[in-house]
């Protein structure tokens, strides 16, 4: 699992009880149903896309990859937004997803 962004870490340090409750709620929500981790992360990515939350799109793109989603599956989740959110929003979100996918592609090319 990737480390949390600095603002989240600072919040967790300053407001331990609130962070603990929030974190436990997230764990309970993830465990409450039958969806496997990869599907849950793609759903969360879809919600972040719909809410146009760049940081959450970055986070759930990373988490989807960690849960086993492929770059193609993640891009498909983005493309599904075209008819609901419109082309300009989808293109903006695609750039946010590529912020995460592009460095992975570059690091694989360097290892060859």
C-alpha positions as CSV (number, residue, x, y, z in Angstrom):
1,X,0.0,0.0,0.0
2,X,1.3,3.4,-0.9
3,X,2.0,5.9,1.9
4,X,-0.6,8.6,2.6
5,X,-0.1,12.1,1.3
6,X,1.5,14.5,3.8
7,X,-1.7,16.4,4.6
8,X,-3.4,13.1,5.6
9,X,-0.4,12.2,7.7
10,X,-0.5,15.5,9.5
11,X,-4.2,15.3,10.1
12,X,-3.8,11.7,11.5
13,X,-1.1,13.0,13.8
14,X,-3.0,16.0,15.1
15,X,-6.5,14.4,15.3
16,X,-5.7,10.8,16.3
17,X,-9.2,9.9,17.5
18,X,-11.0,11.3,14.4
19,X,-8.5,9.7,12.1
20,X,-8.9,6.3,13.9
21,X,-12.7,6.5,13.6
22,X,-12.5,7.5,9.9
23,X,-10.0,4.7,9.1
24,X,-12.1,2.1,10.9
25,X,-15.2,3.2,9.0
26,X,-13.3,2.8,5.7
27,X,-12.2,-0.7,6.7
28,X,-15.7,-1.7,7.8
29,X,-17.2,-0.4,4.5
30,X,-14.6,-2.3,2.4
31,X,-15.4,-5.5,4.4
32,X,-19.2,-5.1,4.3
33,X,-19.8,-6.7,0.9
34,X,-18.8,-9.2,-1.6
35,X,-16.9,-7.1,-4.1
36,X,-13.2,-8.1,-4.5
37,X,-10.5,-5.4,-3.8
38,X,-9.8,-4.6,-7.5
39,X,-13.5,-4.0,-8.2
40,X,-13.9,-1.9,-5.0
41,X,-11.0,0.3,-6.1
42,X,-12.4,0.7,-9.6
43,X,-15.7,1.7,-8.1
44,X,-14.0,4.2,-5.8
45,X,-12.1,5.5,-8.8
46,X,-15.4,6.0,-10.6
47,X,-16.7,8.0,-7.7
48,X,-13.6,10.1,-7.6
49,X,-13.9,10.7,-11.3
50,X,-17.6,11.7,-11.0
51,X,-16.8,14.1,-8.1
52,X,-13.9,15.5,-10.2
53,X,-11.5,15.1,-7.2
54,X,-7.9,15.0,-8.6
55,X,-6.2,13.8,-5.5
56,X,-8.7,11.0,-5.0
57,X,-8.3,10.0,-8.7
58,X,-4.6,9.8,-8.1
59,X,-5.1,7.8,-4.9
60,X,-7.6,5.4,-6.3
61,X,-5.6,4.9,-9.5
62,X,-2.6,3.8,-7.3
63,X,-4.8,1.7,-5.1
64,X,-6.5,0.0,-8.1
65,X,-3.0,-0.9,-9.5
66,X,-2.0,-2.3,-6.1
67,X,-5.2,-4.3,-6.1
68,X,-4.4,-5.9,-9.4
69,X,-6.2,-3.6,-11.9
70,X,-4.4,-3.2,-15.3
71,X,-3.8,0.2,-16.9
72,X,-6.3,-0.8,-19.6
73,X,-9.0,-1.5,-16.9
74,X,-8.3,1.8,-15.2
75,X,-8.5,3.7,-18.5
76,X,-11.8,1.9,-19.3
77,X,-13.2,3.2,-16.0
78,X,-12.2,6.7,-17.2
79,X,-13.7,6.3,-20.7
80,X,-17.1,5.3,-19.2
81,X,-17.4,8.8,-17.9
82,X,-17.7,10.3,-21.4
83,X,-21.4,9.9,-21.8
84,X,-22.2,10.9,-18.2
85,X,-19.7,13.7,-17.4
86,X,-18.8,14.9,-20.9
87,X,-15.7,14.8,-23.0
88,X,-13.8,17.8,-21.4
89,X,-14.1,16.3,-17.9
90,X,-13.1,12.9,-19.1
91,X,-10.0,14.3,-20.8
92,X,-9.1,16.1,-17.6
93,X,-9.5,13.0,-15.5
94,X,-7.5,11.0,-18.0
95,X,-4.6,13.3,-17.5
96,X,-4.8,12.7,-13.7
97,X,-4.9,9.0,-14.3
98,X,-1.9,9.2,-16.6
99,X,0.0,11.1,-13.9
100,X,0.1,7.8,-12.1
101,X,0.3,5.4,-15.0
102,X,3.0,7.2,-17.0
103,X,5.7,6.9,-14.4
104,X,5.1,3.1,-14.1
105,X,5.4,2.8,-17.9
106,X,8.7,4.8,-17.9
107,X,10.1,2.7,-15.0
108,X,9.3,-0.5,-16.8
109,X,11.1,0.8,-20.0
110,X,14.2,1.7,-18.0
111,X,14.4,-1.9,-16.5
112,X,14.5,-3.5,-20.0
